[in-house]
């Protein structure tokens, strides 16, 4: 009698660590006002999600106009600086969108760099002339002839300070530490941008590691607020940075953004709530159209020309070219009434049990975000605009409401534990970057994500992946890559049986 064949067991595949995030609402592109045509043109050229193009346009416009005015809100005047965070997978053409809108910035930086080199050469001559005059006048002032000494003292006072060095020719920085931002403020323009189309390097880098995270979060939040940043160091003393502005656009893949969204310090300090965040629905697989409308190129060129005009306009700085004295952009009566109604609606929605209870940090800043956006759109259209009109405020409110809905939708990504977020990051790295079928803890410590390169932080994520079925712990002494191992794991890839 033949033995019965064993019935093959159906092995359940690995389980997801995070719940799938549902698609969001369509981006309200009509509310972009004077930026709408350029956004639609870049979307036509790149076939990227319109939300990515919109984020790039808004942040670049903010970078351009933030130096010129502070906008009135219901609680005082605030900067026109916007912080944007765009979450999208690799291949969504984030960089392509950013290059289209940043063209005018790069052209201006190139021109400033050339002028900087010429000014540096002239500075050496001016300093030598100034130092020679000062030395001669100092000698005359110390002489015995009273009339000549008195005239020399007057000439010394009239000589003025040593010639200033030219401002560093940088408008944006990609992955600076907060200390790096302050050093750039010491030598460069008072209005800067933190722009990165691969922000994983910033989020997972030196500026946001465990030692520097709180300092970076607090400092960037101060700049968003328009506060004077003070820096005290034992080596080089105390420094103060009044009248500085910073716009930001961080473009990150979900694997890099999720840990930030889940970070209790980033959310608890109100840092994330200062960002306009969106994760557009993917367009990958649908970008089959060949070519684009030639008119789109003209529209993008017009955007670059407008950007160049604003960047070439003299910033309001008074006597000190490194300290802004922005004008005040008031709200018209109609714009103020619209903003009050929006504020009241959002405030009521934050009550216990209401729709925005779990995103109060975002809700509490929604009215201010609306005013900032309205101010940016106003000055982009006309740097000399006398006030924010009801139309511009309507645009700002529509966009702020969209970003608030995105915050509600994406909040679930920030409600997971820190270990779960790290486990998801480790899972992605194992499946997408690690070439072997097995993995050792030492492999992760040497080659894995930066946030997991400490042994004490690794046990939780490894355990979570074992529990979810993405890793199988091998018995102690198992041979991996020709060596007996005390601790090792076999990687389970979806659709493959171990």
C-alpha positions as CSV (number, residue, x, y, z in Angstrom):
1,X,0.0,0.0,0.0
2,X,1.4,3.3,-1.1
3,X,1.9,5.9,1.6
4,X,-0.4,8.9,1.3
5,X,1.2,11.9,-0.1
6,X,1.6,14.8,2.4
7,X,-0.8,17.6,1.8
8,X,1.2,20.8,1.0
9,X,0.7,23.4,3.6
10,X,-0.4,26.8,2.4
11,X,2.2,29.3,3.9
12,X,0.8,32.7,4.6
13,X,3.1,35.4,3.3
14,X,4.6,38.2,5.3
15,X,2.2,40.7,6.8
16,X,2.4,44.5,6.2
17,X,3.7,46.6,9.1
18,X,1.7,49.7,8.3
19,X,-1.8,50.2,7.1
20,X,-2.2,51.4,3.5
21,X,-2.8,55.1,3.3
22,X,-5.8,55.9,1.2
23,X,-5.4,58.3,-1.8
24,X,-6.0,62.0,-1.0
25,X,-8.2,64.6,-2.7
26,X,-7.2,66.1,-6.0
27,X,-4.9,69.1,-5.7
28,X,-6.9,72.3,-6.0
29,X,-4.7,73.7,-8.8
30,X,-7.2,76.5,-9.6
31,X,-6.4,78.0,-6.1
32,X,-2.8,78.6,-7.2
33,X,-3.9,81.9,-8.9
34,X,-0.9,83.4,-10.6
35,X,1.1,80.2,-10.3
36,X,-1.5,78.0,-11.9
37,X,-0.4,78.3,-15.5
38,X,3.2,77.4,-14.6
39,X,2.2,74.4,-12.5
40,X,0.0,73.1,-15.3
41,X,2.8,73.7,-17.8
42,X,5.4,71.8,-15.7
43,X,2.9,69.0,-15.2
44,X,2.4,68.8,-18.9
45,X,6.1,68.7,-19.6
46,X,7.0,66.1,-16.8
47,X,3.7,64.2,-16.5
48,X,4.4,64.1,-12.8
49,X,1.5,64.4,-10.3
50,X,0.3,67.9,-10.2
51,X,0.8,68.1,-6.4
52,X,4.5,67.8,-6.9
53,X,4.7,70.6,-9.4
54,X,2.5,72.7,-7.1
55,X,4.7,72.2,-4.1
56,X,7.8,73.2,-6.1
57,X,6.1,76.4,-7.4
58,X,4.7,77.5,-4.0
59,X,8.0,77.0,-2.3
60,X,10.1,78.8,-5.0
61,X,7.6,81.7,-5.0
62,X,7.9,81.9,-1.2
63,X,11.7,81.8,-1.5
64,X,11.5,84.8,-3.9
65,X,9.1,87.1,-2.1
66,X,9.8,86.3,1.6
67,X,12.3,89.1,2.0
68,X,9.9,91.9,0.9
69,X,7.0,91.8,3.4
70,X,5.4,90.2,6.4
71,X,1.7,89.5,6.1
72,X,-1.0,90.5,8.5
73,X,-2.9,87.7,10.2
74,X,-5.5,87.5,12.9
75,X,-2.8,87.4,15.6
76,X,-0.1,89.8,14.3
77,X,2.3,89.9,11.3
78,X,4.1,86.8,10.1
79,X,6.7,86.0,7.5
80,X,5.9,84.9,4.0
81,X,8.2,81.9,4.4
82,X,6.6,78.5,3.6
83,X,7.9,75.1,4.6
84,X,6.8,72.4,2.2
85,X,7.3,68.6,2.5
86,X,6.5,66.5,-0.6
87,X,6.4,62.7,-0.2
88,X,6.7,60.6,-3.3
89,X,8.4,57.4,-4.4
90,X,11.6,57.4,-6.5
91,X,10.6,57.8,-10.2
92,X,7.7,60.2,-9.6
93,X,9.9,63.0,-11.3
94,X,10.3,65.1,-8.2
95,X,13.7,66.3,-9.5
96,X,12.3,67.1,-12.9
97,X,9.6,69.4,-11.5
98,X,12.1,71.1,-9.2
99,X,14.6,71.8,-12.0
100,X,11.9,73.5,-14.1
101,X,10.9,75.8,-11.3
102,X,14.4,76.4,-9.9
103,X,15.9,77.5,-13.2
104,X,15.7,81.2,-12.3
105,X,17.3,80.5,-8.9
106,X,20.2,78.7,-10.5
107,X,20.7,81.4,-13.1
108,X,20.7,84.1,-10.3
109,X,23.2,82.1,-8.2
110,X,25.5,81.8,-11.2
111,X,25.3,85.6,-11.8
112,X,25.9,86.3,-8.1
113,X,28.9,84.0,-8.1
114,X,30.5,85.8,-11.0
115,X,29.9,89.2,-9.3
116,X,31.2,87.8,-6.1
117,X,34.5,86.8,-7.6
118,X,34.9,90.3,-9.0
119,X,33.9,92.0,-5.8
120,X,36.3,89.8,-3.8
121,X,39.2,91.0,-6.0
122,X,38.2,94.6,-5.6
123,X,37.8,94.1,-1.9
124,X,41.5,93.3,-1.4
125,X,42.4,96.6,-3.1
126,X,39.8,98.6,-1.1
127,X,41.0,97.0,2.2
128,X,44.7,97.9,1.5
129,X,43.7,101.5,0.6
130,X,41.6,101.7,3.8
131,X,44.3,100.2,6.0
132,X,46.9,102.6,4.5
133,X,44.8,105.7,5.1
134,X,43.9,104.6,8.6
135,X,47.6,103.9,9.4
136,X,48.6,107.4,8.1
137,X,45.8,109.1,10.0
138,X,46.6,107.3,13.2
139,X,50.1,108.5,13.0
140,X,49.0,112.1,12.3
141,X,46.5,111.9,15.2
142,X,49.3,110.8,17.6
143,X,51.6,113.6,16.5
144,X,52.6,116.7,18.4
145,X,51.0,119.3,16.1
146,X,47.6,120.0,17.6
147,X,46.0,121.4,14.4
148,X,47.2,118.5,12.3
149,X,46.3,115.9,15.0
150,X,42.8,117.4,15.3
151,X,42.2,117.2,11.6
152,X,43.5,113.6,11.5
153,X,41.1,112.6,14.3
154,X,38.2,114.1,12.3
155,X,39.4,112.3,9.1
156,X,39.6,109.0,11.1
157,X,36.0,109.3,12.2
158,X,35.0,110.1,8.6
159,X,37.0,107.2,7.2
160,X,34.3,104.7,8.4
161,X,34.5,101.0,9.0
162,X,36.7,98.6,7.1
163,X,35.1,97.7,3.7
164,X,32.5,95.0,3.9
165,X,33.1,91.7,2.1
166,X,30.5,90.9,-0.6
167,X,27.6,88.6,0.4
168,X,28.2,84.9,-0.3
169,X,26.4,84.1,-3.6
170,X,24.1,81.3,-2.3
171,X,20.3,81.5,-2.3
172,X,19.6,77.9,-1.3
173,X,21.3,75.1,0.6
174,X,20.5,71.3,0.3
175,X,21.6,69.4,3.4
176,X,23.0,71.8,5.9
177,X,23.1,71.5,9.7
178,X,21.4,74.3,11.6
179,X,24.9,75.6,12.4
180,X,25.6,75.6,8.7
181,X,22.5,77.7,8.1
182,X,23.6,80.2,10.7
183,X,27.1,80.4,9.2
184,X,25.6,81.1,5.8
185,X,23.5,83.9,7.4
186,X,26.8,85.3,8.8
187,X,28.3,85.7,5.3
188,X,25.4,85.7,2.9
189,X,21.9,86.8,2.1
190,X,19.3,87.4,4.8
191,X,16.7,85.4,2.8
192,X,17.6,81.8,2.1
193,X,16.0,78.5,1.1
194,X,16.5,74.9,2.4
195,X,15.7,73.0,-0.8
196,X,16.4,69.3,-1.5
197,X,14.9,67.0,-4.0
198,X,16.4,64.0,-2.1
199,X,15.7,65.1,1.5
200,X,16.5,61.6,2.9
201,X,20.0,62.9,3.3
202,X,18.8,65.7,5.5
203,X,16.2,63.8,7.4
204,X,18.5,60.9,8.1
205,X,21.8,62.9,8.3
206,X,23.8,64.8,10.8
207,X,21.3,67.6,11.3
208,X,18.6,65.3,12.4
209,X,20.5,62.7,14.4
210,X,19.8,62.1,18.0
211,X,22.4,64.7,19.2
212,X,21.3,67.5,16.9
213,X,17.6,66.9,16.2
214,X,16.1,69.1,18.9
215,X,18.5,71.9,18.1
216,X,17.6,71.7,14.4
217,X,13.9,71.5,15.0
218,X,13.9,74.4,17.4
219,X,16.1,76.6,15.2
220,X,14.2,76.0,12.0
221,X,10.9,76.6,13.9
222,X,12.3,79.9,15.1
223,X,13.1,81.0,11.5
224,X,9.7,80.0,10.3
225,X,8.2,82.1,13.0
226,X,10.4,85.1,12.0
227,X,12.1,85.2,15.4
228,X,15.6,86.5,16.0
229,X,17.9,83.4,16.4
230,X,20.6,83.7,19.1
231,X,23.6,81.5,19.2
232,X,26.0,81.2,22.1
233,X,29.1,79.2,21.9
234,X,32.1,79.0,24.2
235,X,34.6,79.2,21.3
236,X,33.3,82.1,19.3
237,X,30.9,83.9,21.7
238,X,27.4,85.1,21.1
239,X,25.8,85.9,17.8
240,X,22.4,87.3,17.0
241,X,20.5,86.9,13.7
242,X,17.6,89.3,13.4
243,X,15.7,90.0,10.2
244,X,16.4,86.6,8.6
245,X,14.0,84.5,6.5
246,X,14.0,80.9,5.4
247,X,11.8,79.0,3.0
248,X,12.0,75.3,2.7
249,X,11.0,72.4,0.3
250,X,12.0,68.9,1.3
251,X,11.2,66.2,-1.2
252,X,11.5,62.7,0.3
253,X,10.6,59.1,-0.5
254,X,8.1,57.5,1.9
255,X,10.8,55.4,3.4
256,X,12.6,58.6,4.6
257,X,9.5,60.6,5.4
258,X,7.7,58.0,7.5
259,X,10.2,58.1,10.4
260,X,10.0,61.9,10.5
261,X,6.2,61.7,10.5
262,X,6.4,59.2,13.3
263,X,9.0,61.1,15.3
264,X,7.5,62.2,18.6
265,X,9.9,65.1,18.9
266,X,9.2,66.5,15.4
267,X,5.4,66.3,16.0
268,X,5.5,67.2,19.7
269,X,7.5,70.4,19.1
270,X,5.0,71.5,16.4
271,X,7.8,71.3,13.8
272,X,5.8,69.1,11.3
273,X,2.7,71.3,11.7
274,X,4.7,74.2,10.2
275,X,5.0,72.2,6.9
276,X,2.6,72.1,4.0
277,X,2.6,68.3,3.5
278,X,1.3,66.3,0.6
279,X,1.7,62.7,-0.8
280,X,0.2,62.8,-4.2
281,X,-1.2,59.6,-5.8
282,X,1.4,58.0,-8.0
283,X,1.5,58.7,-11.8
284,X,3.9,55.8,-12.5
285,X,2.5,53.6,-15.2
286,X,0.2,56.2,-16.7
287,X,2.8,58.5,-18.3
288,X,2.5,57.3,-21.8
289,X,1.9,60.5,-23.7
290,X,4.6,61.5,-26.2
291,X,5.8,65.1,-26.1
292,X,4.1,68.1,-24.7
293,X,2.5,71.4,-25.8
294,X,5.2,73.8,-27.0
295,X,3.3,76.6,-25.2
296,X,4.2,74.9,-21.9
297,X,7.9,75.8,-22.5
298,X,7.0,79.4,-23.0
299,X,5.0,79.4,-19.8
300,X,7.8,78.0,-17.8
301,X,10.2,80.5,-19.3
302,X,7.8,83.3,-18.2
303,X,7.9,81.9,-14.7
304,X,11.7,81.9,-14.7
305,X,11.7,85.5,-16.0
306,X,9.4,86.6,-13.2
307,X,11.5,84.8,-10.6
308,X,14.6,86.4,-11.9
309,X,13.0,89.9,-11.8
310,X,12.1,89.4,-8.1
311,X,15.4,87.9,-7.1
312,X,17.2,90.9,-8.8
313,X,15.1,93.4,-6.9
314,X,16.9,95.1,-4.0
315,X,15.7,93.6,-0.7
316,X,14.6,96.0,2.0
317,X,17.6,95.9,4.4
318,X,18.3,99.5,5.6
319,X,21.9,100.1,6.5
320,X,22.8,96.5,7.1
321,X,22.5,94.4,4.0
322,X,22.3,91.2,6.1
323,X,19.3,92.3,8.2
324,X,15.8,92.5,6.5
325,X,13.4,95.3,7.3
326,X,10.3,93.9,5.5
327,X,7.3,95.9,4.6
328,X,3.9,95.2,6.1
329,X,1.3,93.5,3.8
330,X,-2.1,94.2,5.3
331,X,-5.4,92.3,4.7
332,X,-8.3,94.0,3.1
333,X,-11.5,94.1,5.1
334,X,-13.0,91.4,2.9
335,X,-9.8,89.2,3.2
336,X,-9.8,89.5,7.0
337,X,-13.5,88.5,7.2
338,X,-12.8,85.4,5.1
339,X,-9.9,84.5,7.3
340,X,-12.0,84.9,10.4
341,X,-14.6,82.5,9.1
342,X,-12.0,79.9,8.1
343,X,-10.4,80.2,11.6
344,X,-13.7,79.7,13.3
345,X,-14.6,76.6,11.3
346,X,-11.2,75.0,11.9
347,X,-11.2,75.9,15.6
348,X,-14.6,74.3,16.1
349,X,-13.4,71.2,14.2
350,X,-10.6,70.7,16.7
351,X,-13.0,70.1,19.7
352,X,-13.0,66.6,21.3
353,X,-14.7,64.1,19.1
354,X,-14.6,66.4,16.0
355,X,-12.9,65.7,12.7
356,X,-9.6,67.5,13.5
357,X,-9.2,66.5,17.1
358,X,-6.1,64.4,16.3
359,X,-4.4,67.0,14.1
360,X,-4.8,70.0,16.4
361,X,-1.2,71.1,15.8
362,X,-1.9,71.5,12.1
363,X,-5.4,73.0,12.7
364,X,-4.0,75.7,15.1
365,X,-1.7,76.9,12.3
366,X,-4.2,76.6,9.4
367,X,-5.4,80.2,9.4
368,X,-1.8,81.5,9.5
369,X,-0.8,79.2,6.7
370,X,-3.7,80.5,4.6
371,X,-2.5,84.1,5.2
372,X,1.1,83.2,4.3
373,X,0.0,81.5,1.1
374,X,-2.3,84.4,0.2
375,X,0.6,86.8,0.8
376,X,3.0,84.8,-1.4
377,X,0.5,84.7,-4.3
378,X,-0.2,88.4,-3.9
379,X,3.5,89.5,-4.0
380,X,4.3,87.0,-6.8
381,X,1.8,88.8,-8.9
382,X,2.8,92.3,-7.8
383,X,5.7,93.1,-5.4
384,X,4.1,96.5,-4.8
385,X,0.6,95.2,-4.0
386,X,-0.9,97.3,-1.2
387,X,-3.0,94.6,0.4
388,X,-4.2,91.0,0.3
389,X,-7.5,90.9,-1.6
390,X,-10.5,88.6,-0.9
391,X,-9.6,86.7,-4.1
392,X,-6.1,86.0,-2.9
393,X,-7.3,85.1,0.6
394,X,-9.8,82.7,-1.0
395,X,-6.9,81.0,-2.8
396,X,-4.9,80.8,0.5
397,X,-7.9,79.3,2.4
398,X,-8.6,76.7,-0.3
399,X,-5.0,75.6,-0.3
400,X,-4.6,75.6,3.5
401,X,-7.8,73.5,3.7
402,X,-6.3,71.0,1.3
403,X,-3.1,70.7,3.3
404,X,-5.2,70.3,6.4
405,X,-7.0,67.4,4.8
406,X,-3.7,65.9,3.8
407,X,-2.5,66.2,7.4
408,X,-5.6,64.3,8.6
409,X,-5.0,61.6,5.9
410,X,-1.3,61.2,6.6
411,X,-1.6,61.5,10.4
412,X,-2.0,57.7,10.6
413,X,1.5,57.3,9.3
414,X,2.7,59.3,12.3
415,X,0.7,57.3,14.8
416,X,2.8,54.2,14.5
417,X,5.5,53.5,17.2
418,X,9.1,54.5,16.6
419,X,10.1,50.8,16.5
420,X,7.4,50.1,13.8
421,X,8.6,53.0,11.7
422,X,12.2,51.8,12.0
423,X,11.1,48.2,11.2
424,X,9.5,49.4,8.0
425,X,12.6,51.3,7.0
426,X,14.7,48.2,7.7
427,X,12.2,46.0,5.7
428,X,12.5,48.4,2.7
429,X,16.3,48.4,2.9
430,X,16.5,44.6,3.1
431,X,14.2,44.1,0.1
432,X,15.5,46.9,-2.1
433,X,19.2,47.3,-1.3
434,X,20.6,44.2,0.5
435,X,21.8,41.7,-2.1
436,X,22.0,38.5,0.1
437,X,19.3,36.0,1.1
438,X,20.5,36.2,4.7
439,X,21.3,39.1,7.0
440,X,23.3,39.5,10.2
441,X,22.9,42.2,12.8
442,X,26.4,43.3,11.9
443,X,25.4,43.8,8.3
444,X,22.7,46.3,9.3
445,X,25.1,48.1,11.7
446,X,27.7,48.5,8.9
447,X,25.5,49.0,5.8
448,X,21.9,49.7,6.9
449,X,19.9,52.8,7.3
450,X,21.6,55.5,9.5
451,X,18.9,55.4,12.1
452,X,19.6,51.7,12.8
453,X,23.4,51.8,13.1
454,X,23.4,51.3,16.9
455,X,23.0,47.9,18.4
456,X,20.6,49.1,21.0
457,X,18.2,50.3,18.4
458,X,18.2,47.2,16.3
459,X,16.6,44.5,18.4
460,X,13.0,46.0,18.2
461,X,12.9,46.4,14.4
462,X,14.4,42.9,14.0
463,X,11.8,41.4,16.3
464,X,9.0,43.2,14.5
465,X,10.1,41.8,11.2
466,X,10.3,38.3,12.6
467,X,6.8,38.6,14.1
468,X,5.4,39.9,10.8
469,X,7.1,37.1,8.8
470,X,9.6,39.2,6.8
471,X,12.5,37.5,8.7
472,X,13.0,34.0,9.9
473,X,15.5,33.6,12.8
474,X,18.1,30.9,12.0
475,X,19.2,28.4,14.7
476,X,22.3,29.4,16.6
477,X,25.4,28.1,14.8
478,X,23.8,28.2,11.4
479,X,26.3,28.7,8.6
480,X,25.9,31.9,6.7
481,X,28.3,32.9,3.9
482,X,30.7,30.1,5.0
483,X,30.8,31.0,8.7
484,X,29.0,29.7,11.8
485,X,26.8,32.5,13.2
486,X,25.4,33.1,16.6
487,X,22.5,35.3,15.3
488,X,21.3,35.4,11.7
489,X,18.1,35.7,9.8
490,X,16.7,34.5,6.5
491,X,14.9,37.2,4.5
492,X,11.4,36.4,3.3
493,X,10.5,38.1,0.1
494,X,6.8,38.4,-0.8
495,X,5.7,35.4,-3.0
496,X,8.8,33.3,-2.1
497,X,8.7,30.4,0.4
498,X,11.7,30.1,2.7
